[in-house]
């Protein structure tokens, strides 16, 4: 995963996130698409191991 990539939290997930920042073991992700402007949408950190590419 690289900054700018689109990802999901697992293979069956509905929501898509944009990868904002990546370090050794974690990524900061933010909601993508219409969800990016929703009330309460904010970036958060997750382990890289849980992310799957959104295609």
Secondary structure by P-SEA (a helix, b strand, c coil): ccccccccccccccbbbbbccccccbbbbbbcccccccccccccccccccccccc
